[in-house]
Every structure is written in C-alpha cells, then in structure tokens.
Amino acid sequence: MVPIKRLGVFVTLLRFVKWIVVTDPRRALISIVLNMLKGVFPAVQVYFAARIFGQMMHVYDGTSGVRSLMEWITAWAFVSLLEKALAPVEALYTERLRQEMEDSLQRRLQDKAARLRLEAFERSDFHDLLTRARRMAGPGQFLNLLWEFYRMLTSVVKMVSIAVLVGAWNGWLLLALVVVSLPEPIAGFIQAKSAFFLKRKQTEPERVMNYLARTLAARQAAKEVRTFDAAPWLLGWWESLYRRVSDTLYRQERAQHFTRAGLSGLGALGLAAGVGWTAWTVAAGKLSAAEFGAMLFALQAMKDGVELIFGRMGFFRDRMLQIEDLFIYLDLGPEEPAGGETSESLGDIRVEQLSYRYPQSDRDSLSDISFTLREGERIALVGSNGSGKTTLVKLLLGLYEPSAGHVYYGGRDLAKMDLGQLRDRSAAVFQDFIRYAFTLKDNVALGRADRANDEQALRQAASLGGADEVAGTLPGGFETVLTRQFTGGTELSGGQWQRVAISRAFMRDAPLVVLDEPTAALDPKAETDVFERFAAMAGSRTAILVSHRLGMARLCDRVMVLREGRLLELGSHDELLAAGGEYARLWSLQSQWYRESAVTAPLP
C-alpha cells in the first residue's frame, strides 16, 4: 500500500468544491449563487434600516414627506420576502445535490474496495483509514458537510458585505471590532484541530470496542461465550477501553471549555466597547442617529459573524479532515492492474524464486520457491499450519504481488497478464469461503454471476457439487434463504455449506481449480465426500489441493511439501514415502493417528 500522505485542509477543500461542481454542474452553480445571495441580504437590510430610520426622523421633524419613507419600507419588505422565497428553493437544490454526492460516494467506495490489491487488506492502518472514510458514508454525513460548506460560504459573504458597510461609516470601529472578536474563534479553531487528531488516535481502540460489542451480541459466538462464561471478561475489557477513550476525550474537552469561556467574556467586553465607541461618534457628530440605530444591528451581526466564521471553521476543519481521510482512501494504491496480455489457454504454471512478505511483517512468509505445474496436472500442497500454503495459492492466483520472483503462465509473466482473464479461468474453494446470506440458488450462481439466470448450468453445477441434495432438504428448495437473520431463512451444517461452495466452483467451469483446505472442520465422511467431488471437478483441469491432511495427496499427481515458507520436497506420493523425508514422517504420524482413533476406548 502506498504510504499515507496528508493532503492539507486547503487542498481538501478545493477537491471537495470540485466534487460538488462535477457531480451536478447546474445544481451546484445555482445553489452556490443562492447561498452567496443569502450572505448579501443582511447587509442590504442593515442599509435599508438606516435609510428608514433617517426618513422617519425627517418625517417626524417635517423636512420630508411620507412617500419617500414608504418607498424605503417597500424596498426593505421586498428584499425580506425575496430572502424567504429563495430559502426553500436553495434547500431543494442542496438536498438533491447531497443525494447525488452520496450516491457517487457509495459507488466510489465500493469500486475502490474492488480495485485495491489484496495486500492493502492485510494492513491494520488500512482498516483504521477505511473505518474513518466510511464514516462519511453514514446517514446525514454528506448533508451536514454540504450545509456546513454553504453556511461558511454564506457567512463569509455576509461578513464581507457588512464589513464594507460598517467600514464606510467608521473604519476604525470596524478594525477594533474585528480585533476584539478574533481570540475566541481562533482558539476554537486550533482546539478543533487538536480534538480531531486525538479522536483519530482513538480509531483502533474504538474498532476493538466495536468488535467486542459485536462478539457479545453475535449469534455465532453466543454458545461459546455462555459455555465458557466469557461475557464478564469481554464486558470488562470493553468497559476498560470505553473508559480510557472517553476519559481522554473528556479531559481535553474540559480544558478547552474553560479556555473558550474566558475568551467569550473578552468578546463580550469587546462588543460593549464597540457600542460605546459608536455612541461617542454620534455625540461627536461623526455618525447620524439613524446610522447609529442600524450600526447596533451591524455590530452584533459582525461579532456573531466573526465568531461563526472562525468558530464554525474549527468544526468545518474537522469535517475537512474527515473528508481528507476519504480522499486519501480513494487515492490509495496499488490497484489491480487493468488490461494486460491475454491468451487462449493457461499453459504450464512456472514459479521462479518466488518470495513474499506480508505488509508490516519483518520476515518472509515464502522464500525462494521454484517449481513447475504442468497443464492438466494435479498437485497437493501440504505442510503444517503457517507453512505458507495459502499464501502461495494467493500468489498463483494473482491476489498478491510477489516481493521477489516471478510466476509464469504458459511463458507469460503474471505481472503483465490480464488478471481479469486469469480470474475468469480460475475457480477456488477457500477454507474461509463466504456463506452468503442469499438464497441457495444465488449462492451457487455467484460462481458465474453473468450466467445467474442460466437454469441448466446452475442445476448441473448443483448436481456435480452436491447442492441439489441440500436443496432437497430445504422447505423452499433453491429459493430458500441460507440464514436465520431474515424471515423464512434457515441455516446449513458445515458439510452442507461445503457442497454449496463446491457447487459454486463447478458453476465457474474453469480450467484452473483450487481447493484451499476447506475440510479442516469436517468429519471424515464429509471430508471424503468433498475429496471425491473435488476429484470429479478437477477432471483434466489443472488442480491445486491445499491441505495439512495427507489422505487426499494420494489422489494427486505430485505432492509439494512446505515448511516455514520454503519448498522442502516435491514428488509423487510413493516417491516421497520412499525418500523417507518430511512427507514420510508426516504420513507416518497421521496414519498412526487414524489407526489409533479407530480403536474404541473402553467405558469407565
């Protein structure tokens, strides 16, 4: 994964504005113009109020007629009504724009997850970043962000227009008011930044808390949590994390609250000083009484505006930092390469000096592996847990990019091949295969989603893999939902799920077949059934069987023995037994275990 590089608030803001405009240029332009108009209205109303107050005094002392006063009142009323009339129009445009941006965000998040190379998902910092990025996809997040952006835009225009008006009446007063109004909002701006980065540090503890909460409430974990009486321990762990996170945030918020309270008092004194100065300018004849009346509204608007701009800027900065995480996630690499070399067949698979090290690890999981798997050959990968079997399979399927070495298909370097075509010609059943909360039909059809409506292909795959037998035991047959999470659904046994997974691989109908240790939790009868179905599925295809159990190895042409990430032995079952090496030792141990387990222990 490309190292995370911060963008900066200004760059993030520019990208956000660009996103607004690109999403829907017409609506974006109209909504921006309407929000800028909202910012101009207060200054216009203050100016009209000053003129109305002035005309009222002229009418009172008889130096002017009522007509001029009514004209100014009419103009003020028209501007006020126009402001009210434009408010719902602006809200509708903003809401529609928000919907389009949220739709765009959801598509981009899912698309990015599908395009990132699998290595990214092996990093803890990636999951922290993904957690923060997904927060922006939560309900109302984009609406709040869009409103906050427009609110800031409106406030800036409002402040500029009022500042021009106040400055025209008394420039020194404007300067003094701005100076006394700045300390509190600037402090809030700085505090919001520090608060954000403190919360960012809490991302991983919060993920652990969420995991503990899900474990305590999960149906799958309920029986074991109760059997081992683990709930008090898990709850205590969750509570300690919660207190640690919440106490840290509380202490910071308490310190910031006292700071803001003190500076707020200074701001109030500044406003009082501004009003007193304005009264003095009236007494000195530098400001008319009408302008003084309007100035009182302008002074409060100026103070509120300065506090809102700088105070809300802290909040807005926090939002910008959140969306910065989203942009960083969308910029992440490396991604799955698009396009590449294609061919009519896969050919032999040749591996040369292949090594791989997981992200954030200090040692290689595979080291200097070399071998050739002939087209149509069956090979078994055996070895103890952690020997690198699954890692090697993921490298062969192009899911991981080697740290060193190369994989060749028919003489073509995998790094230059079209991975889409390779995946189209591959079928895999992993140990941790997904148990989709869909219907049985959909679970099988996902093996070849572009043929999901091909009933003949689906029935054939289900027959070969055994899913048809599962369907026969279900009340709704192939239309039964395979989970109790939804109404009318049911749950399958481990052996039944194995048949569904094997059927899904049959639906793929691919020339390269991989069975990655999916029988570890099955009883011997179910395991034998899976092996037999795998042998039938393999046929004349190139097949790779991954297992730490050696019973299936006899059905393969050759056996590859891995230990601690290195290729230890390679040969047929009989050859490796005759060699008397690691494979022969493992075979002796496992065959002895099977013989001993067959003896029934006497009852006490």
Protein Blocks (a to p, Z undefined) as FASTA:
>chain_A
ZZdddebjklmmmmmmmmmmmmmmmlmmmmmmmmmmmmmmmmmmmmmmmmmmmmmmmmmn
opacfklmmmmmmmmmmmmmmmmmmmmmmmmmmmmmmmmmmmmmmmmmmmmmmmpcfklm
mpfklmmmmmmmmmmmpghklmmmmmmmmmmmmmmmmmmmmmmmmmmmommlmmmmmmmm
mmmmmmmmmmmmmmmmmmmmmmmmmmmmmmmmmmmmpmklmmmmmmnopmmmmmmmmmmm
mmmmmmmmmmmmmmmmmmmmmmmmmmmmmmmmmmmmmmmmmmnopacfklmmmmmmmmmm
mmmmmmmmmmmmmmmmmmmmmmmmmmmmmmpccdddeeddddfbebjaddehiacddehi
abdfbghiacdddehiacddeddehilmmmmmmmmnomaccfbdcddeehiafklmcfkl
mmmmgccddfklccdfbdfklmmmmmmmmlmmmmklmmmmmmmnopmmmmmmpfnlmmlc
cbfkbghiacddfklmmmmmmmmmmmnopabdcdehkllmpcfklmmmmmmmmmmmnmma
ccddddfbfklmmmpmbdcddeehiafbgcdfklmmmnopmklmmmmmmmmmmmmmmpcc
ddZZ
